[in-house]
Amino acid sequence: MNRVRRVSGVVAAVVAFCGAVTVPAAAATAAPPAPPARLTSAPSVTEAPGTLVLPYVVVTGDDLVHTWWAELAVRANGGTVVSSYPQAGVVVAYSPRDGFAPAVRKVPGITAVGATRTAKIPVEWFAPRKDVRYTGPGSPSSGQVPPEGTAWDVPALGVDEAHEVTTGSKRVTVGVLDTGVDDTHPDLAAAFDRRDSVSCLSGWADRGAGAWRPTLDGHGTHVAGTIAAARDGKGVVGIAPGVKLAAVKLAELDDTETAESMVCGFVWAADHGFSVTNNSYRAIPWRYHCSNQVDQAAIKLAVGRAVAYAQRRNVLVVASAGNAGIDLDQRSSDAESPADSTPAPRPIDTSCIRLPHELPGVIGTGAVDEKLLKASFSNYSASRVTVGAPGARVWSTWPGGLYRSASGTSMSSPHAAGVAALIASTHRYLRGDRLGRALTAQATPLPCPDLYDPNGDGKPDATCTPSPTGNTFYGAGLPNAAAAVR
């Protein structure tokens, strides 16, 4: 009873506040209506085409009443609600008003408000996507695709041996949170699950036919092939071709994912029973999110809430550790932010984090090359790299039925996600953090090299040291597909 009274008082206070701004006096004094059974799940774009707006995340209590309250505050202060996620206590909104965020921050019970861009965007960005077709580059890499099963990453992870036992289970869904996946690719079609695929591009779940497909970038299709390309004698073979593959489109181009797309994506993964999500990207506009900056703090909180919700629903979140080639425990500057306008150097420290990689419980994946040495571009850390996996010259699928080679920790993360999917397939009681612990427990330890000298000049380019989980280059080591199915 006390909770009911407190919530009623909260709602009354919000209605009164909103009434002071835009609601007629009679409405302000009326009894507050009950919150609707469903909150806003798609925007109603009414502004004139070309209107420039800023998107925001508004963070409040993680229940229906508080999220509805935040919706009221958004509308009362000149904003439009894009979508609401009471599971995480986040409302995605946009507004053309420059004073929108300061006004909403004053509403009692609003925890944080942050702009997710530094430059305004046309309001059409929030409309549904139609007639989604890939118009990006083809397969620019030279060379022939290795015969299926012979690329170097397959023997390195023991994939052939694992597939003698299982190729994965259809009760396991791996979500590719990325730039979209070409579900028509012949190596992906058998694993692809259209029912659980979606576009979260502008912060709401667009379930339109094909909305999950890529338009400008084949990055997500490449990631998907590493996880679940069919073992059919053609093209490439995935780590777990027998699992289900779902696409959650977060961006048009690699490394342009935003807070609102991530919130939508992780809530979708949680609510649709995904076992694993792969996250091979870094966010814009801020490459690192610092808690002493009001917008970045709100983004950090909103995405952290969504990831934590997914983890509570037993989703294992696997992410790339980044390609700057730096010790993440010693970083001190960021020259790449804001990535959506004019980047300028700024000081940072280790409390400023990459999203989603450095959130609690996320499996951070570094990259190794054909010699099972740290790839020169791969970040390293005593606590932020969980495992190391193949990430150099990896062949995989590309939109339009093509294949190409690519390098980056973006390529190493899906190797770890694929092995995790095999573990989930053969040990159905292992979910969420238990699945993550199993992934690291079966990894093959990789020792620190005596001299890390990828340039061959006799000078070490980075120093590998022991860490609580293994060492700073490889964490617990190389995921082992063969061990995963035992």
N, C-alpha and C positions, 0 to 999 in steps of 0.2 A: 504493500500500500504506500509506503514512504517513497518508493521509487516512482510509482505512478504519479504521486503528487509533485515530485521533483521534476519529472519530465514534462508534466502539464505546465508547471511554472516556467520551465525553460521555453516551451513553445509559445506561451503567452508573451514572454519577454521579447522573443524574436518578432512575433507578429506586431507587438507594440512598437519595436524599433523600426521595423519595415514601414509601419504605418506613418511614422514620423517623417519618413523620406518620401514615399510616393503613394501610400495607400490612403484612401479617404478616411476622415476621422471616424465615421460611422463604422467602417470596417475594422478600424484599429481597436474599437471598444467592444466589438462583437466577440463571442466565444470562439476560440481558435478551432478551425475544423480539424478533423482527424487526418493524419498523413495518409496519402493514397497507398494502396496495396503495392503498386509498382511505381518507382520513381522514373525520372527521365532516362530513356535508353537510346535515344537518337535525337539529334538537334532538329529544331524547326527553324530553318534559315529563312528569315524574313527581310533581312537588309538588302539594299540594292546591290546588284552585281558590281564587284570591284571595291566594295567597302572594305577598308583596311581595319583589321582587328588584331588584338593580342590574345593568345590563348593563356589560360591560367589553370593551376590546380589549387583547389580550396580544400583544406584538411580540417576535419571536425571529428566528432565521436563516431566510432564504427558501429552504428546501429541505424535503423530506419528513421527514427525521429530526428536525430541530430543531422543526418544527411538531408532530410527534407527541409530542416531548418536552414541549412547552408544553401539549398536551392532558393528558398525565399529571399535570403540575403543577397544572392547573386542577382536575382531579377529586380529586387528593390533598388539596386544600385547601378542599373543600366547594363547588366550583363545578360547573356544568353546561356542557359544550361545546355551543354553538349551531351553529357551523360553522367549518371551518378552510380557510385560503387559503395553502398553501405557496408559491404563486406570488409572494406578497408577504410571507410570513413573519408572518402575522397569524392569531390565533385569536380568534373572537368567543365570549364566555362570559357567563354570569350567575351570581349567587350571592346568597343571602339573608344571608350572613355579613358583618358589618361589618368584620372583619379580613381579608377575602379578599385585597384588593390588596396590603397590606404583606407578607403571607405569600408570595404568588407572586413578588413582586419580589425576594425573597431567594433564589429558586431560581437556581443557576448557569446562565448562558446566556440568561436572560430579559432582553431589552433594556429593555422598558418595559411598564407596566400602567397603564391609565387607565379610570376610570369614565366612561361616556358619558352619564350623567344625574347630576343632583344630588338627585333625588327618586326613590324606588323606585317601580316599576311592577308591576302584577299579572303573574304568570307566564303567564297566558293570551295575553299579547302575542306570545309566541313560537310559538304554535300556528298551523297552516295556516289560511288564509282560505278560507271557503266561501260560496257564494251571494253573490258580490260584486255589489252594486247601488249605483248613484249615488243618494244621498239628500240631496245638498247643494242650494244655491240654483240657481234657473233662470238666466234672462238678465236681470239687474237693470238693465243699461244702457238708457237711453232712446234713441230714434231708430231709423231704418231702416238695415238693412244696405246699404252701397253696392253697386251692381251689380258683379258679379264683374269684377275687373281694374281697377276705377276708384278704389279706396282709395289714399290718397296715397303709401303706401309702395311700391306697384307701380311707378309711373313713376320714383320717386326712385332705385330700385335698377336700373332698366332691365330689369325682369322680362319684359315683353312682347317686347322685342328678343331677350333670351336664349332665350325659348321658341320663337322662329322657328328656332333651331338645335337645341335639345334641352330636354326637361323633366327630364332626369336619367336615370340608368341603374339598373336593378334589381340590378346587382352592387354598388351602393353602399347600405350600411345606415346610417341615422342613428338613434342611440339617444336617446330622450327620457327622461332621468333626472329624475323629477319626481314628481307626485302621482298618476300613473296616466293612462292615455289611454283614452277611449271609442272602441274599435275599431269599434263599430256605427254611428258617425256617418257619414252618407252621403258626406261630403266626405273621409273618412279611410279608409274600408273598403278601397278599391282599393290603397292603398299599405301597409296594415298587415300586419305579419309576426307572426302569433301564435306561430310556432315559436320565434322568438328573443326573445319577450317574457316577462317574469317579474316577480314581486314580490320585492324585497329589503328589504321593510319592516322586518323584525326581524333582519336580518343574515344570513339564509340564503336561498337561491334557491328560492322557492316557485313551482313550475311548474304549480300547479293551474289548471284551466280558468278563465280570466277573472280570475286573481289580480292581473293587471296593471291592472285597471280602477279608476277613481276611485270613491270612496264619498262623500267630503265636499267635495271641492274640484275645480273644473274647470280649475285652473291648467295642468296638464299637457296637457289636451286643447287649450287655447288655444295653447300653445307648439307642439304638434304641427301644428296647422292652418297656422301661419305657415311651417313647414318644408315641408309636403307635401300641403296640401289640394288636391283634384283640380281640374284645369282642365276643368270640365264645364258651364260656363254658369250655374251656380247657386252661391249662397253666396259664398265667398271663394276666392282662388287662392293656393297656396303658392309659395315660391321654387323648390322642386325637386319638383314633384308626381310625377315619374317614378321617384324613388328608393324604396327600401324604408324603412319606418318601424317601429321597434321600441320598445316601452314597457318601461322598467325602473322600477317603482314604488318610490320611496324614502320616501314620507311620505303621511300622510292629508291634511295641511294644508300649504299653502305655507310655506316657511321653517321647517319642523320636521324637516328631514333630520338624521340622526344619523351618527356615525362608522361604526357597523356597517353601516348601509344603504349608505353610500358605498363602503366597502371591497367589499362584495358586488357593488354595481353596476358599479364600474370593472373588477373581475376578470371579471364576466360579459361586459362589452363587449369586453374584450381577447380572451377565449376564444371569442367568437362572431363575430369578424371584423368588428366595427363599424368604419366609416371615420371617423365623427364622433360625438361625444356632445354634447348640449346640456345645460347645467347652470344653470338659472335659479332659484337658491335660495341660502340661507345656512344654516349649520348651527346646531343647538342641542346642548347648552345654552349653549355659549360662542359669541358672535357673532364674537369674535376669539380666536385661540388663541396663547397665550404660552408660550415654551419654558421659562421659569423656574417654571411651575406644573406639578406632576407629572402630573395627569390631562390637562391641555391638551397637554402635550408628547407624551404617548403618543398622543393622538388625532391630533395634527399629523403624527407619524411614521407611524402606521398608514395614514391617508388618503394621505399623501405617497407611501408605498410602493405603494399600490394604483394611484394615478394614474401613477406612474412605470412600473409594470408595463404599464398600458394604453398608455402612450406608446411603450414599447419594442416593443409589438405593433402599432405604427403607427396608433393611435387618436388623432385630433385632438380635444383637449378644449377646448370653447368654454364660457365661463361669463359670467354677468351680473356687472357691476362694482359693483352696489349702488345704493340709492336714498336715501342720506343727504344727498346734495348737498354732500359735503365733499371737500377735497383729501386724498386718501389718504396723501400724503407728509408731511402735517402733523398727523395725528390724534394725540390725546393722552389721550383718555378714552373709556370704554365704559360707558354707563348702561343697557344692555339685557341684560346677562348676570347670572346664569344665567337663560335664557329659559324653563326648565322649572320654576322655583320662584319665588323672589323676587328680581328684578333689583336690583342696587345699583351705584352709580357706582364705578368703579375706574380708576386711571391705567393707560394702555397706551402703547406706542410703535410705531414702524413695523415692528418685528420681530414683533409680534403680528398674525397674518394671518387674513383671511377664507378659509374653505375652501368649495370648492376653488379659487376664483378666483385667489388669489395664490400658488399653487404654481408652480414653474418650468415653463415651456413652455405654460401655459394661456393661451388667447386671451381676454383680458378685454374685455368689450364694454360701452361706455357708450351712452347714449341721446341721440338727436336728435329734435327736433320737426319740424312741417311746414315750418318755415323753414330747416331744416337747421342749427339752432342747438342747442347743448347743452340738453337738457331740464333744467329747474330742479332736479329731484330727482336728477339723475345725478351719481354720484361722478366725480372726475377725478384724473389722476395723470400724472407724467412717465414712469413705467415700468409702471404697473399697468393702464392702459387701452390696448389694442392697436388697436381700431377703434371707431368710433361708428356706430350703426345706428338705424333708426326704432324709437322706443320710446314715443311719445305717441299716445294715441287710435288704437290699432291694432285693427282688426277681425279676429276669427278665430273658430274653431270653439269650441263649448261642449257639454258632455254633453247627450244627449237630442236631438241633431239641431239644436241651437240655435246662435246666434252672439252675440257680444258684443264691445264695445270695452273695451280695458284699456290701462293705461299702466305703464311701469316698465322698468328694464333687463332684467327678465324677458322683455319683448317684443322688446328689441333683440338679445339673444343668439341667438334662433332665426333671425333674419334673417341674421346672420353665419354660423351653422351651415348654413343653406340654401344660401348662396353657396358655402361650402366644399364642400358636396355636389355642386354643379354643376361645380366645378373637378375634383373627384375623378371625376366621371362622364365628363368630356371629356379628362382627362389621367390615365390610369390608372396611370402610373408615379409620380404625386405622392401620397404617403401621409405620415401623421404630421407631423413637423416641417416637411418639405418642402411639404406641403399648407398648413400655417400660413404659411410664408413666401410662398407664392403668393397666399394670401388678402390679405396686407398689400401685396404688390407691385402687385396690380391695383386696389387701393382708390383711390377718387377723393379726393385731398387736400382737406380743408376748412380754410380759413384761420381764424386766431383773429379773433373779432369786434373791431371798434374799441372798442366798449363793450358789455359783457355786462350787460344791464339788463332781465331778464325781468319785473320788477315795474313797470317804467316810471316809476320815481321819480328817474331821472337819476343813480342811484348804482350802481356796479358791485357785483353780488352775488358774483362770483368773478372771478379773473384768469387768463386763458389765456396761457400762455407756451410758447415753443418747447421741444421735447424731442428726444431722440436719434432717436425714430421719427416725429416730426411735430410734434405739440403736445399739451399736457396735457388739452385738452378731447376731442379726437377721435383721438388716436394717429395711425395712418397715414392715417385718413380713412374715407370711406363705402364699404363693400363694393359692388362693381359686378358685378351678375349678367351684364350684357351682355359685359363684358370677361372674365368667368370662362369663357365658353364659346368664346372665340376661340382 
